[in-house]
Every structure is written in C-alpha cells, then in structure tokens.
Amino acid sequence: MNSNKRSGILSIIALSTLVLVIAVSVLRTNAPSAKTIESDFWLIYHDDADRTQRTEAVLRLIDANNSVWAGANLSGVTLSGKQLKLVDLHDADLSESLLVGTNLNGATLRSTIFDASDLQDAQLSGANMNEASMVRCNLKNARLELTSFFQASLEQITATKADFSGADLSESHCMMADFTDAVLIDARFDYANLEATIFQGADLTNVSFQGALMLDTDFSNSNWWRTVGMEPAILEDLKDRFAPDADAPQALRDDYQQWLSEE
C-alpha cells in the first residue's frame, strides 16, 4: 500500500514538473525578445517597410506594453478598435490609417499627421492635437470632448454627429469642414478659419467664435444665436440668412423665437 502511495506521489510530481517546464517554454517562446523589439522600432522609423509590416510591428510593440512612438512612420497602419489610451505619438505620421473605434483618449498627438485617415467612432477625448494635420479625415461619431486642436489643420474633415464638447479649436483651419449634427457645446473657434465650414443642425450652445473668419459658413438649422463672441453685424446677417426653416425641430424654432423676444 505504501509503495503504491509513493508511486502515485512520484507520478504527480513528475507530471507537475512537466507542466511547469512546458509553461516556461511557452512563455519564453511568446515573450518578445529585445532583438525583436529593436527590429520593430526600426520598421516604424524607416520608410523601407510597407503598411503591413508597419502594422504588424506596432501591434507587437503594443503587446510588449510599449506606448511611445513619437515621430514614427505609421502611415497606412490598421489599428481599428485598439486601446491606445495615453500613447505618445507626437510628430508621428498616421496618414491614410484605419483607426475606426480606436481609443486614443488622453493621447499626445501634437503635430501628428492624420491626413485622409478613418477615425470614425474613435475616442480622442482629452487628447493633445495642437498643430495636428487632419485634412480629409473621417471623424463621424467620434468622441473629442475637451480635446485641444490649437492651430490644427482640419480642412475638409467629415465630423457629422461627432462630439466636440469643450474642445479648443482656436486658430484652427477648418475650411470646408463638415460639422453637420455635431455637438459643439462650450467649444472654442476663436480666430479660426471657418471658410465654407458646415454647421448644419449642430449644437452650438455657448460656442465661442471670437475673431473667427466666417465666409460662406453654413449655419442652417443650428442654434447659432446661442453662441458667444459674434459681432452684432454678423448676428444680423445670420438672422437674415439662417433663421430655422420648416424642417428644423420645433424646439429649435421655439428657442429662436424666444431669443428674438429677448433682444
């Protein structure tokens, strides 16, 4: 009986040892080596790599818990749905990238290039995007609350139904940008270039437009009268051209009439 017990115990010990050896072997196999990480950094900082190679390299760096790629060449990468909160990508090139639903909340994106990238449903709240370039970006339904876009280039972006509440777009360049049905409560467009910018149906409550260039800007069915910083002459012009029409929500038309009665 004792011999059987000893035999059973020895079998259990042997099996446990085998499992431990296999686990250690798997961990060593899956863990990125310093050489691999160095190679991946080389790929994202040189122009020789193609989009697929850059994407695979940055995904491995993400798995290795790396989050600082300042100045990297990530043009054309596919990072949709990835968690990139608080990453440092300042001065990086992410032009023509797929970032649909990507979480970039609080990220450092100063002077980063996003031209022609798809950021639909992305989260960029609290990010630093000062002097970033986002020409022709897709920002539909994106979350950009309290994001800073000081002197950023947002020409021809599509930002329908995006949320820019509290965002700072002072001195930004928004020529031909589309903010249709966007939420812009408490945002700032001070001294911004808003030539041919579209604000149709946008919520402009307490938005500051002090010193902004507004040439051919479209305020159709938006509550432009609830903004701040507009010159009286501009408000009079908007009254003539952009009073809520029959297609506007009743609540918007009622608010406009209330504003007129308060003047």
BELVENFEN-V919149 format. One record per pair of residues at least 24 apart in sequence whose C-alpha atoms are under 10 Angstrom apart, sorted by sequence separation. I is the first residue (numbers start at 1). J is the second residue. D is the distance in whole Angstrom. If there is no record, write none. Layout:
# BELVENFEN-V919149
i=I j=J d=D
i=I j=J d=D
This chain:
# BELVENFEN-V919149
i=36 j=60 d=9
i=37 j=61 d=7
i=45 j=69 d=9
i=49 j=73 d=9
i=50 j=74 d=10
i=51 j=75 d=7
i=52 j=76 d=8
i=53 j=77 d=9
i=54 j=78 d=9
i=55 j=79 d=7
i=79 j=103 d=10
i=89 j=113 d=10
i=99 j=123 d=10
i=109 j=133 d=10
i=114 j=138 d=10
i=119 j=143 d=10
i=124 j=148 d=10
i=129 j=153 d=10
i=139 j=163 d=10
i=149 j=173 d=10
i=154 j=178 d=10
i=159 j=183 d=10
i=163 j=187 d=10
i=164 j=188 d=10
i=169 j=193 d=10
i=173 j=197 d=10
i=174 j=198 d=9
i=179 j=203 d=10
i=184 j=208 d=10
i=188 j=212 d=10
i=189 j=213 d=10
i=194 j=218 d=10
i=199 j=223 d=10
i=200 j=224 d=10
i=203 j=227 d=10
i=204 j=228 d=9
i=218 j=242 d=8
i=219 j=243 d=9
i=220 j=244 d=7
i=221 j=245 d=7
i=36 j=61 d=9
i=44 j=69 d=8
i=45 j=70 d=10
i=47 j=72 d=10
i=49 j=74 d=10
i=50 j=75 d=9
i=51 j=76 d=5
i=52 j=77 d=7
i=199 j=224 d=9
i=219 j=244 d=9
i=220 j=245 d=8
i=221 j=246 d=9
i=45 j=71 d=8
i=46 j=72 d=8
i=47 j=73 d=7
i=50 j=76 d=9
i=51 j=77 d=6
i=52 j=78 d=8
i=221 j=247 d=8
i=222 j=248 d=9
i=37 j=64 d=8
i=44 j=71 d=9
i=45 j=72 d=5
i=46 j=73 d=7
i=47 j=74 d=10
i=50 j=77 d=9
i=51 j=78 d=8
i=221 j=248 d=6
i=32 j=60 d=8
i=41 j=69 d=8
i=44 j=72 d=6
i=45 j=73 d=5
i=46 j=74 d=10
i=47 j=75 d=10
i=220 j=248 d=9
i=221 j=249 d=8
i=32 j=61 d=9
i=37 j=66 d=9
i=43 j=72 d=9
i=44 j=73 d=5
i=45 j=74 d=8
i=223 j=252 d=7
i=226 j=255 d=9
i=42 j=72 d=10
i=43 j=73 d=8
i=44 j=74 d=6
i=222 j=252 d=8
i=223 j=253 d=9
i=225 j=255 d=9
i=226 j=256 d=9
i=32 j=63 d=9
i=33 j=64 d=10
i=41 j=72 d=9
i=43 j=74 d=9
i=44 j=75 d=9
i=221 j=252 d=8
i=222 j=253 d=10
i=225 j=256 d=7
i=31 j=63 d=9
i=32 j=64 d=7
i=221 j=253 d=9
i=223 j=255 d=8
i=224 j=256 d=9
i=31 j=64 d=8
i=223 j=256 d=8
i=226 j=259 d=8
i=222 j=256 d=10
i=225 j=259 d=7
i=225 j=260 d=9
i=70 j=108 d=9
i=75 j=113 d=9
i=76 j=114 d=10
i=80 j=118 d=9
i=85 j=123 d=9
i=86 j=124 d=10
i=90 j=128 d=9
i=95 j=133 d=9
i=100 j=138 d=9
i=105 j=143 d=9
i=110 j=148 d=9
i=111 j=149 d=10
i=115 j=153 d=9
i=120 j=158 d=9
i=125 j=163 d=9
i=130 j=168 d=9
i=135 j=173 d=10
i=140 j=178 d=10
i=145 j=183 d=9
i=150 j=188 d=10
i=155 j=193 d=9
i=160 j=198 d=10
i=165 j=203 d=9
i=170 j=208 d=9
i=175 j=213 d=10
i=180 j=218 d=10
i=70 j=109 d=9
i=74 j=113 d=10
i=75 j=114 d=8
i=80 j=119 d=8
i=84 j=123 d=10
i=85 j=124 d=9
i=90 j=129 d=9
i=94 j=133 d=10
i=95 j=134 d=8
i=99 j=138 d=10
i=100 j=139 d=9
i=104 j=143 d=10
i=105 j=144 d=8
i=109 j=148 d=10
i=110 j=149 d=9
i=114 j=153 d=10
i=115 j=154 d=9
i=119 j=158 d=10
i=120 j=159 d=9
i=124 j=163 d=10
i=125 j=164 d=9
i=129 j=168 d=10
i=130 j=169 d=9
i=134 j=173 d=10
i=135 j=174 d=9
i=139 j=178 d=10
i=140 j=179 d=9
i=144 j=183 d=10
i=145 j=184 d=9
i=148 j=187 d=10
i=149 j=188 d=10
i=150 j=189 d=9
i=154 j=193 d=10
i=155 j=194 d=9
i=159 j=198 d=10
i=160 j=199 d=9
i=163 j=202 d=10
i=164 j=203 d=10
i=165 j=204 d=9
i=168 j=207 d=10
i=169 j=208 d=10
i=170 j=209 d=9
i=174 j=213 d=10
i=175 j=214 d=10
i=179 j=218 d=10
i=180 j=219 d=9
i=188 j=227 d=10
i=190 j=229 d=8
i=67 j=107 d=10
i=68 j=108 d=9
i=70 j=110 d=10
i=71 j=111 d=9
i=72 j=112 d=10
i=73 j=113 d=10
i=74 j=114 d=10
i=75 j=115 d=9
i=76 j=116 d=10
i=77 j=117 d=10
i=78 j=118 d=10
i=80 j=120 d=9
i=81 j=121 d=9
i=82 j=122 d=10
i=83 j=123 d=10
i=84 j=124 d=10
i=85 j=125 d=10
i=86 j=126 d=9
i=87 j=127 d=10
i=88 j=128 d=10
i=90 j=130 d=10
i=91 j=131 d=10
i=92 j=132 d=10
i=93 j=133 d=10
i=94 j=134 d=10
i=95 j=135 d=9
i=96 j=136 d=10
i=97 j=137 d=10
i=98 j=138 d=10
i=99 j=139 d=10
i=100 j=140 d=10
i=101 j=141 d=9
i=102 j=142 d=10
i=103 j=143 d=10
i=104 j=144 d=10
i=105 j=145 d=9
i=106 j=146 d=10
i=107 j=147 d=10
i=109 j=149 d=10
i=110 j=150 d=10
i=111 j=151 d=10
i=112 j=152 d=10
i=113 j=153 d=9
i=114 j=154 d=10
i=115 j=155 d=10
i=116 j=156 d=10
i=117 j=157 d=10
i=118 j=158 d=10
i=119 j=159 d=10
i=120 j=160 d=10
i=121 j=161 d=10
i=122 j=162 d=10
i=123 j=163 d=10
i=124 j=164 d=10
i=125 j=165 d=9
i=126 j=166 d=10
i=127 j=167 d=10
i=128 j=168 d=10
i=129 j=169 d=10
i=130 j=170 d=10
i=131 j=171 d=10
i=132 j=172 d=10
i=133 j=173 d=10
i=134 j=174 d=10
i=135 j=175 d=10
i=136 j=176 d=10
i=137 j=177 d=10
i=138 j=178 d=10
i=139 j=179 d=9
i=140 j=180 d=10
i=141 j=181 d=10
i=142 j=182 d=10
i=143 j=183 d=10
i=144 j=184 d=10
i=145 j=185 d=9
i=146 j=186 d=9
i=147 j=187 d=9
i=148 j=188 d=10
i=149 j=189 d=10
i=150 j=190 d=10
i=151 j=191 d=10
i=152 j=192 d=10
i=153 j=193 d=10
i=154 j=194 d=10
i=155 j=195 d=10
i=156 j=196 d=10
i=157 j=197 d=10
i=158 j=198 d=10
i=159 j=199 d=10
i=160 j=200 d=9
i=161 j=201 d=9
i=162 j=202 d=10
i=163 j=203 d=10
i=165 j=205 d=10
i=166 j=206 d=10
i=167 j=207 d=10
i=168 j=208 d=10
i=169 j=209 d=10
i=170 j=210 d=9
i=171 j=211 d=9
i=172 j=212 d=10
i=173 j=213 d=10
i=175 j=215 d=10
i=176 j=216 d=10
i=177 j=217 d=10
i=178 j=218 d=9
i=179 j=219 d=10
i=180 j=220 d=9
i=181 j=221 d=9
i=182 j=222 d=10
i=187 j=227 d=10
i=188 j=228 d=9
i=189 j=229 d=10
i=190 j=230 d=10
i=71 j=112 d=8
i=76 j=117 d=8
i=80 j=121 d=10
i=81 j=122 d=8
i=86 j=127 d=8
i=91 j=132 d=8
i=96 j=137 d=9
i=101 j=142 d=8
i=106 j=147 d=8
i=111 j=152 d=8
i=116 j=157 d=9
i=121 j=162 d=8
i=125 j=166 d=10
i=126 j=167 d=8
i=131 j=172 d=8
i=136 j=177 d=8
i=141 j=182 d=8
i=145 j=186 d=10
i=146 j=187 d=8
i=151 j=192 d=8
i=155 j=196 d=10
i=156 j=197 d=8
i=160 j=201 d=10
i=161 j=202 d=8
i=166 j=207 d=9
i=170 j=211 d=10
i=171 j=212 d=8
i=175 j=216 d=10
i=176 j=217 d=9
i=180 j=221 d=10
i=181 j=222 d=8
i=185 j=226 d=10
i=186 j=227 d=9
i=188 j=229 d=10
i=55 j=97 d=10
i=70 j=112 d=9
i=71 j=113 d=10
i=75 j=117 d=9
i=80 j=122 d=9
i=81 j=123 d=10
i=85 j=127 d=9
i=86 j=128 d=10
i=90 j=132 d=9
i=95 j=137 d=9
i=100 j=142 d=9
i=101 j=143 d=10
i=105 j=147 d=9
i=110 j=152 d=9
i=111 j=153 d=10
i=115 j=157 d=9
i=120 j=162 d=9
i=125 j=167 d=9
i=130 j=172 d=9
i=131 j=173 d=10
i=135 j=177 d=9
i=140 j=182 d=9
i=141 j=183 d=10
i=145 j=187 d=9
i=150 j=192 d=9
i=151 j=193 d=10
i=155 j=197 d=9
i=156 j=198 d=10
i=160 j=202 d=9
i=161 j=203 d=10
i=165 j=207 d=9
i=170 j=212 d=9
i=171 j=213 d=10
i=175 j=217 d=9
i=176 j=218 d=10
i=180 j=222 d=9
i=185 j=227 d=9
i=186 j=228 d=10
i=200 j=242 d=10
i=201 j=244 d=10
i=51 j=97 d=9
i=45 j=92 d=9
i=201 j=248 d=8
i=44 j=92 d=10
i=201 j=249 d=9
i=44 j=93 d=10
i=201 j=252 d=10
